[in-house]
Every structure is written in structure tokens, then in C-alpha cells.
Amino acid sequence: MPRLSADIRISLKRRNSPTYRIELIQRPLSRRFGVRRNGKNSTKLPEATATEIAAEIRRWLVRQADRPTIGMEHRYYCQR
């Protein structure tokens, strides 16, 4: 079966970390999307609405914000 092309693509990049690519494929006659992360079908959230996807991305961003960055700026501020 041919692979469906994504209707919406989202790339999330944090400095000094890999890029996460999220692809959303609209299901026919539905408001739900199939989800692919980094080119593979998502196991945690295989199908969801736009609201559910936005909530998951927000949770990920909040978790990432709690982690310190490993950059020169971070080292500079930690030495103060």
C-alpha cells in the first residue's frame, strides 16, 4: 500500500538536540489525523484530533523547558 503524504508537517527543534518531525494525515470524512513521528507511525498517539495533538506538543515543550540547556550561555549564568 502506498504511503500517504502528510497534510500538515510540524518540526520541533531545540538547540543542541535533534529535530522532531511530526506529520499529520487527515482521515477521510473525519476531524481526526493519523500521526507520524520522525517518519514512523506513532505508537503513543496513532490517531488524534488537532486539539489532542496541540496538547501533546505543549506537554512536550513544557517538559523540555524544565531541562537545562547545554550551551555557553547556560555555563556563563551558572558560574555567576
C-alpha positions in Angstrom: 0.0 0.0 0.0 1.5 3.4 -0.9 2.3 5.8 1.9 0.0 8.7 2.2 1.6 12.2 2.1 1.2 14.4 5.1 -1.3 17.2 5.1 0.4 19.1 7.9 4.1 18.9 8.9 5.5 20.3 12.2 9.2 20.4 13.0 10.3 21.0 16.6 14.0 21.9 17.2 15.6 22.6 20.4 19.2 24.0 20.4 21.8 21.2 20.8 19.2 18.4 20.3 17.7 16.5 17.4 14.8 17.8 15.3 11.5 16.1 15.9 9.3 15.9 12.8 5.5 15.4 13.2 3.4 14.6 10.2 -0.4 14.7 10.3 -2.5 12.8 7.7 -6.2 13.8 7.6 -8.6 10.8 7.8 -11.4 10.9 5.2 -14.7 12.3 6.4 -13.3 12.9 9.9 -11.7 15.6 12.0 -9.0 13.1 13.2 -5.5 12.9 11.9 -3.1 10.0 11.7 0.2 10.8 13.3 3.7 10.0 12.2 6.7 11.0 14.3 10.2 11.1 12.6 8.8 9.1 9.6 7.3 6.3 11.7 3.7 5.7 12.8 3.2 7.0 16.3 2.6 4.3 18.9 1.7 6.6 21.8 -0.9 8.7 19.8 -1.7 6.9 16.5 -4.8 8.9 15.7 -6.0 12.2 17.3 -7.8 15.5 16.8 -5.9 18.7 16.3 -6.7 19.7 19.9 -5.2 16.5 21.3 -2.1 16.9 19.1 -1.6 20.5 20.2 -2.0 19.4 23.9 0.7 16.7 23.4 3.1 19.2 21.8 2.5 21.7 24.6 3.2 19.0 27.2 6.5 18.1 25.4 7.5 21.7 25.2 6.9 22.2 28.9 8.9 19.1 29.8 11.7 20.3 27.6 11.7 23.8 29.2 12.4 22.2 32.6 15.6 20.7 31.3 18.7 22.9 31.3 20.4 23.7 28.0 24.0 22.7 27.4 25.3 25.9 25.8 27.7 28.6 26.5 25.0 30.9 27.8 24.0 28.3 30.4 27.5 27.8 31.6 28.0 31.5 31.9 24.9 32.0 34.0 25.7 29.0 36.2 29.1 30.5 37.1 27.7 33.7 38.5 
